[in-house]
Amino acid sequence: MFMGITLLVVTLAVGIGQLSFSATDFRPADAPEPRQERTGQAPVTVTCGGSDDGAALLGAVKSAGVKMVLISAGQVCAGGDIDIPNLRIEKGGMLKPTNGKTITLSESLEAGPYQIFANALEGQGTVSLSRIKSLKEVYPEWWGAVDGAAANVQMSAFQRAVDTGKRVFLAGQYVLDNSSGALMLNNGTTQVAVLQGAGMEVSLIKFTSNSKPGITIDYPHRGVPSAVLRDFAIRGAASAQPQYVAGGYGIFLPGYHDRAEHVISNLLIENVKLDQFGDNAIRLQGATGPVSLRNVVISDIGDYGIKVTADAKERPECPQDVTIDGGSIHATRGGISIDGGTSMVGSLTVRDVDIELRTAQTKPTLYLKNTYGGMYSGLTVSSSTSKLEVGDANIYLDAGASGNSFAGFYNYASGGLNNIHDYGTNTGNTFTGGFAVNSASPPAGLGYLAKVTGAVNDVFMNLFWAPSTFAAEHDLVKAGPPNSVVVFGVKTSAR
């Protein structure tokens, strides 16, 4: 078959929960792959009328034997309940299953990123690719997700591509109508679900509704063990600097619902850009893990850029083994929220993320609640507002956030926010190194380097700060009961 810009080989190591990729081929999007037919065996071209071409297709299959059947440009071949072993479709040619019928392609298919199937969407005919073991990658364009097509048609076509269980390659830009529901990754017959783009600046999915998720990953409990989303951008229907709209997620894992578990065992989101969504750009719920978010670029979001939280189960469960590595969160109303709800999030790592929020910010850059044992390092956290709806600090630890470690932050607060506030009845949080700035001048600049209210056994060690940016006696750890904190190289005072 003709394949897109980059063919990737996916290796799944289920035993240790790792996914790795290596590039093996680079070609322009419309360049043909080397022909699969045997040397000296030209394809058999079929001539069709476009309405009832079953006899013509069967005749071509019989004549071809092990060779390719070719649908050339300008030909529309209609039929149903036919098996075509080897098929090549040129740009401008179409295979058209009749309503309620299935054309099965069983051995090989060659085509580029252009439409090759007509009348093959939900409620029409079906082209089955499940028997082609050599076919590793499909294009949404094959079913009609092409430039200029209506957004509802593109959504249906894209869903057909996803439902094949093959790797879906995003060769260009798409507009998908999600007003009736998200693009669903929920085909439990495949072992690895992959959406693969050609790069964040090349491959783009635009969604039309701001009140529904863009992509929902929603496999039943015994469904797909792994999902991979790489190298593309998705954009919501909200504007820049959007207002909060509940449910307007970019990528959503709902977890438990409809009295059933909906989890996956491995999730990788890498080199993906998300912007202009009314709710979280990425929201993870339920007993999913491990999860790896690598170099995710988020901007213009109506709530936290990333939220990890409990699902709606009677006894709620949370994602575990979550890693957020690199990337940025800019111009959102909040940065990252790790909120176990009435459950608990554990084994979480966040490193080298740049979080710089806008003046309309209403929530902390980093919010923790009911989460234990997290490792946070090398983050930039920057606020430019004087008051929040949730908490009062860049890094805000609510109830149940214990045993977490923070190292090497650049922590810029302004307008009276504290740089750090361990507010809840927590214990054993450690803050090491980094650099803190608190920019507002008195009387507005009443934020503390760190504030501890109710927590015990916190450790603050070798924090470095710019004293001239803090109000007098605010460049210190303001703690609760005596001996509630341990400090090295930092001033402290009782509250």
C-alpha positions in Angstrom: 0.0 0.0 0.0 1.0 3.6 -0.3 2.0 5.0 3.1 2.4 8.4 4.6 5.3 10.5 5.7 6.7 8.2 8.4 6.2 4.5 8.9 6.8 3.6 12.5 7.4 0.2 14.0 5.7 -0.3 17.3 7.2 -2.7 19.9 5.0 -3.5 22.9 6.7 -5.0 25.9 3.5 -5.8 27.8 5.4 -7.5 30.7 7.1 -4.3 31.7 4.6 -1.8 30.4 6.8 -0.1 27.8 6.2 1.2 24.4 9.0 2.1 22.0 9.2 3.3 18.4 11.8 3.6 15.7 11.5 5.4 12.4 12.2 3.0 9.5 11.0 4.9 6.4 10.6 8.5 5.3 8.7 9.4 2.2 6.5 12.2 0.9 2.8 11.7 1.8 1.8 10.8 -1.8 4.8 8.8 -2.8 4.1 5.2 -3.6 5.5 2.3 -1.6 7.4 -0.2 -3.6 4.9 -2.5 -5.5 3.9 -5.7 -3.9 3.1 -7.6 -7.1 5.6 -10.2 -8.3 8.1 -9.2 -11.0 6.5 -9.1 -14.4 3.0 -9.5 -13.1 1.0 -6.4 -14.1 -2.3 -5.7 -12.2 -5.6 -6.6 -13.7 -7.6 -3.4 -14.3 -11.3 -3.6 -13.6 -13.9 -1.5 -15.6 -16.9 -0.5 -13.6 -20.2 1.3 -14.1 -20.6 2.6 -10.6 -23.9 0.8 -9.6 -23.8 -3.0 -9.8 -20.3 -4.1 -10.5 -20.2 -7.4 -8.7 -19.7 -9.5 -11.8 -16.9 -7.2 -13.1 -15.1 -7.3 -9.7 -15.4 -11.1 -9.4 -14.2 -11.5 -13.0 -11.2 -9.3 -12.3 -10.4 -11.3 -9.1 -10.5 -14.6 -11.1 -8.3 -13.2 -13.8 -5.8 -11.7 -11.4 -5.2 -14.8 -9.4 -2.3 -13.8 -7.1 -1.9 -10.5 -8.9 -3.4 -7.1 -8.0 -6.8 -6.0 -9.1 -6.5 -2.3 -10.0 -9.3 0.3 -9.7 -7.9 3.2 -11.8 -8.6 6.9 -11.5 -12.2 7.8 -12.5 -13.6 4.3 -11.8 -16.2 3.7 -9.1 -16.7 0.0 -8.5 -19.9 -0.9 -6.5 -20.7 -4.3 -5.1 -21.3 -6.2 -1.9 -20.4 -9.4 -0.1 -17.3 -9.9 -2.3 -13.8 -11.0 -1.3 -11.0 -9.3 -3.1 -7.5 -10.7 -2.1 -5.2 -8.0 -3.5 -6.4 -4.5 -4.5 -4.7 -1.3 -5.6 -6.8 1.9 -5.9 -5.4 4.9 -7.7 -6.2 8.4 -6.6 -9.6 9.2 -8.1 -10.7 5.6 -8.0 -13.4 4.3 -5.6 -14.6 1.1 -4.1 -18.2 1.3 -3.2 -20.0 -1.3 -1.0 -23.7 -1.2 -1.4 -25.9 -0.5 1.6 -25.9 -3.3 4.2 -23.2 -5.3 2.3 -19.6 -6.0 3.1 -16.6 -6.0 0.7 -13.8 -7.9 2.3 -10.2 -7.2 1.4 -8.2 -10.2 2.5 -4.5 -10.1 1.6 -3.2 -6.7 0.6 -4.3 -3.1 -0.1 -2.3 -0.4 -1.8 -3.4 3.3 -1.7 -2.2 6.7 -0.6 -3.7 9.3 1.8 -6.8 10.1 -0.4 -10.4 8.8 -0.5 -10.7 5.3 -1.9 -14.0 4.2 -0.3 -17.5 5.6 -1.1 -20.7 4.8 0.7 -18.7 3.1 3.5 -19.7 5.1 6.6 -22.0 4.1 9.5 -25.4 3.0 8.2 -24.1 2.5 4.7 -21.9 -0.3 3.4 -18.7 -1.8 5.0 -15.2 -2.4 3.8 -13.6 -5.0 6.0 -9.8 -4.9 6.4 -9.5 -7.2 9.4 -8.1 -10.1 7.4 -5.2 -8.2 5.9 -2.4 -9.1 8.4 0.2 -7.1 6.4 -1.8 -3.9 6.6 -0.4 -2.0 9.6 -1.6 1.5 8.9 -4.8 3.2 7.5 -5.7 6.7 6.6 -8.9 8.5 7.6 -8.9 9.9 4.1 -9.8 6.5 2.7 -13.3 6.8 4.1 -13.7 10.4 3.2 -12.0 12.6 5.9 -10.7 14.9 3.2 -10.3 18.6 2.9 -13.6 20.3 2.2 -15.8 17.4 3.4 -18.5 18.2 6.0 -17.3 17.9 9.6 -19.9 15.2 10.4 -18.7 13.2 7.3 -15.1 13.6 8.4 -15.9 12.4 12.0 -17.7 9.3 10.7 -14.8 8.6 8.3 -12.2 9.1 11.1 -14.2 6.8 13.4 -14.3 4.1 10.7 -10.5 4.3 10.4 -10.1 4.0 14.2 -12.5 1.1 14.4 -10.3 -1.0 12.0 -7.9 -1.6 14.9 -5.0 -0.6 12.7 -2.6 2.2 13.3 -4.2 5.4 12.0 -1.9 7.8 10.3 -2.9 11.5 10.3 -1.4 12.9 7.0 -3.0 16.3 7.1 -5.7 18.4 8.8 -9.2 17.4 9.8 -12.4 19.0 11.1 -14.5 16.6 13.2 -18.0 17.2 14.4 -18.1 16.1 18.0 -21.4 17.7 18.9 -23.0 14.2 19.2 -20.0 12.6 20.9 -16.2 12.3 20.9 -13.9 10.4 18.6 -14.0 7.1 20.4 -11.0 4.8 21.0 -12.9 1.8 22.2 -12.4 -1.1 19.9 -11.5 -4.0 22.2 -10.4 -6.4 19.5 -7.0 -4.8 19.0 -3.9 -5.0 21.3 -2.5 -1.5 20.6 -4.6 1.5 19.4 -2.4 4.1 17.7 -3.1 7.6 16.4 0.1 8.7 14.7 0.7 12.1 13.1 3.4 13.7 11.0 4.2 16.3 13.7 2.5 18.9 15.8 2.8 21.5 13.1 1.6 19.2 10.2 -1.2 17.0 11.5 -4.2 18.7 13.2 -7.6 17.7 14.3 -10.1 20.5 14.9 -13.3 19.8 16.8 -16.5 21.7 16.4 -18.1 21.5 19.9 -16.8 23.1 23.0 -19.1 21.2 25.4 -18.1 17.6 24.5 -14.7 15.8 24.7 -12.6 15.7 21.5 -11.1 12.2 22.0 -12.4 9.7 24.5 -10.3 6.6 25.4 -13.0 4.2 26.7 -12.1 0.6 26.5 -13.9 -2.0 28.6 -12.0 -3.7 31.4 -10.8 -6.6 29.2 -10.2 -4.3 26.2 -7.1 -2.9 24.6 -4.0 -3.0 26.8 -2.3 0.0 25.2 -3.1 3.3 23.5 -0.6 5.6 21.8 -1.2 9.1 20.5 1.8 10.8 18.9 3.0 13.7 16.8 -0.2 15.7 16.1 -2.2 18.6 17.4 -5.8 18.8 18.5 -7.8 22.0 18.8 -11.2 22.6 20.5 -14.0 25.0 19.6 -13.3 27.5 22.3 -11.5 30.8 21.7 -8.1 31.8 22.9 -8.2 32.4 26.7 -11.5 30.5 26.9 -14.1 30.5 29.7 -14.6 27.3 31.7 -17.1 24.9 30.0 -17.7 21.7 31.9 -16.9 18.5 29.9 -15.0 20.3 27.1 -12.0 18.0 27.4 -9.3 17.5 24.8 -8.4 13.9 25.7 -10.6 12.1 28.2 -10.4 8.8 30.1 -13.6 8.5 32.0 -12.9 5.3 34.0 -15.8 3.5 35.6 -19.2 4.2 34.1 -22.4 2.4 33.2 -21.7 -0.2 35.9 -18.5 -1.3 34.2 -14.7 -0.7 34.4 -13.2 1.2 31.5 -9.4 1.1 31.8 -6.3 0.5 29.8 -3.0 -0.8 31.1 -0.7 1.5 29.1 -1.2 5.0 27.7 1.4 7.1 25.9 0.7 10.6 24.7 3.8 12.1 23.2 4.5 15.3 21.2 0.9 16.2 21.2 -0.3 19.9 21.2 -3.7 20.7 22.7 -5.4 24.2 22.8 -8.7 26.0 23.0 -10.7 23.6 25.1 -13.2 24.7 27.8 -12.2 22.1 30.4 -9.0 20.2 31.0 -6.8 19.5 28.0 -6.1 16.0 29.4 -8.3 14.4 32.0 -7.4 11.0 33.4 -9.9 9.1 35.6 -10.1 5.6 37.0 -7.7 2.7 37.5 -5.5 3.3 34.5 -1.7 3.0 34.4 1.1 3.2 33.7 0.5 6.5 31.9 3.2 8.6 30.2 2.7 12.1 28.9 5.8 13.3 27.1 6.4 16.7 25.7 2.7 17.6 25.7 2.2 21.3 24.8 -1.0 22.8 26.2 -2.4 26.4 25.9 -5.6 28.3 26.1 -7.6 26.0 28.4 -10.6 26.9 30.5 -9.5 24.9 33.6 -6.4 22.9 34.6 -4.2 21.9 31.7 -3.9 18.3 33.1 -6.1 16.8 35.8 -5.6 13.3 37.3 -8.5 12.3 39.5 -10.9 9.6 40.7 -13.7 8.1 38.6 -17.4 7.8 39.5 -17.3 4.3 40.9 -19.0 3.7 44.2 -15.6 3.1 45.6 -13.6 5.4 43.4 -10.3 4.5 41.8 -7.5 6.7 40.4 -4.8 6.4 37.8 -1.5 5.1 39.1 2.1 5.2 37.8 1.6 8.5 36.0 4.6 10.3 34.5 4.4 13.8 33.0 7.7 14.5 31.4 8.6 17.8 29.7 6.3 20.0 27.7 4.5 23.2 28.7 1.2 24.5 30.1 0.6 28.1 29.2 -2.4 30.5 29.3 -4.7 28.2 31.2 -6.8 28.8 34.3 -4.8 26.2 36.3 -1.7 24.1 35.7 -1.7 20.5 36.9 -4.2 19.1 39.4 -3.6 15.7 41.1 -6.8 15.1 43.1 -7.5 11.7 44.4 -11.0 12.7 45.5 -12.2 10.2 48.1 -9.5 7.7 46.8 -5.7 8.2 46.4 -3.3 8.9 43.5 0.1 7.2 44.0 3.4 6.7 42.2 3.4 9.9 40.2 6.3 11.7 38.6 6.3 15.2 37.1 9.5 16.7 35.8 10.8 19.5 33.5 7.4 21.0 32.8 7.1 24.7 32.1 3.8 26.1 33.7 3.2 29.8 33.1 -0.3 30.9 33.6 -2.3 34.0 32.5 -3.8 36.9 34.4 -7.2 35.3 34.3 -5.8 32.3 36.3 -8.1 31.1 39.0 -6.4 28.0 40.2 -2.8 27.0 41.3 0.0 26.1 39.0 0.3 22.8 40.9 -2.6 21.5 43.1 -2.3 18.3 45.2 -5.0 16.5 47.2 -5.1 12.9 48.4 -1.9 12.0 46.6 1.0 10.2 48.2 4.7 9.7 47.2 4.8 11.9 44.2 8.2 13.2 42.7 8.2 16.7 41.3 11.4 18.1 39.9 12.7 20.8 37.5 9.4 22.6 37.1 8.9 26.2 36.2 5.7 27.5 38.0 4.7 31.1 37.3 1.5 33.0 38.2 0.5 36.5 37.3 -2.6 37.0 39.4 -3.2 38.2 42.9 -6.1 35.9 44.0 -7.2 32.4 43.3 -10.6 30.7 43.6 -8.8 27.6 44.8 -6.0 28.0 47.4 -3.6 30.9 47.7 -0.2 29.6 46.4 1.6 28.6 43.3 2.1 25.1 44.8 -0.9 24.3 47.0 -1.1 21.1 49.0 -4.6 20.4 50.1 -5.8 17.6 52.5 -4.2 14.2 52.1 -1.1 15.3 50.1 1.7 13.6 52.0 5.1 12.1 51.4 5.7 14.1 48.2 9.1 15.5 47.1 9.7 18.8 45.3 13.2 19.7 43.9 14.7 22.4 41.8 11.6 24.5 41.0 11.7 28.0 39.6 8.8 29.4 41.5 7.5 32.9 40.5 4.5 34.2 42.4 3.0 37.7 42.3 0.2 39.8 43.7 0.2 38.4 47.2 0.2 34.6 46.4 2.4 32.4 48.5 5.1 30.5 46.6 4.3 27.3 48.6 1.4 26.5 51.0 1.0 23.1 52.6 -2.5 23.7 53.9 -3.9 20.3 54.7 -3.4 17.9 57.6 -0.4 16.4 55.7 2.9 15.0 56.7 6.3 14.4 55.4 6.5 16.6 52.3 10.0 17.7 51.3 11.1 20.8 49.4 14.7 21.0 48.2 16.6 23.7 46.3 15.2 25.8 43.5 14.7 29.5 43.2 11.7 31.6 44.4 10.6 35.1 43.4 7.6 37.0 44.9 7.2 40.1 42.8 4.5 42.3 44.2 5.4 45.2 46.4 3.9 45.7 49.8 1.1 46.0 50.9 0.0 43.7 48.1 3.1 41.5 48.3 2.1 39.6 51.4 2.9 36.1 50.1 5.4 33.9 51.9 8.2 31.8 50.5 6.4 28.9 52.2 3.5 28.6 54.5 2.6 25.5 56.5 -0.9 25.3 58.1 -1.7 22.1 59.9 0.9 19.9 58.2 3.7 18.3 60.2 7.1 16.9 59.5 7.7 18.9 56.4 11.3 19.5 55.3 12.5 22.7 53.6 16.2 22.5 52.6 18.5 25.0 50.8 15.7 27.0 49.1 17.2 29.9 47.3 15.2 33.1 46.8 15.4 36.7 45.8 15.0 38.5 49.1 14.3 41.9 47.6 11.2 40.6 45.9 9.5 39.6 49.2 7.8 41.8 51.7 9.7 42.2 55.0 9.9 38.9 56.9 8.0 37.0 54.2 11.1 35.3 52.7 10.8 32.5 55.1 8.8 29.4 56.1 5.8 30.5 58.2 4.9 27.4 60.1 2.2 26.2 62.4 2.9 24.5 65.8 6.5 24.6 67.0 8.7 21.8 65.6 6.1 21.2 62.8 8.8 21.6 60.1 12.5 20.9 59.7 14.5 23.6 57.9 18.0 23.8 56.6 19.3 27.0 55.1 15.9 28.7 55.3 14.5 31.2 57.8 11.4 30.2 59.8 8.9 31.7 62.1 5.8 30.7 64.0 2.6 31.9 62.3 
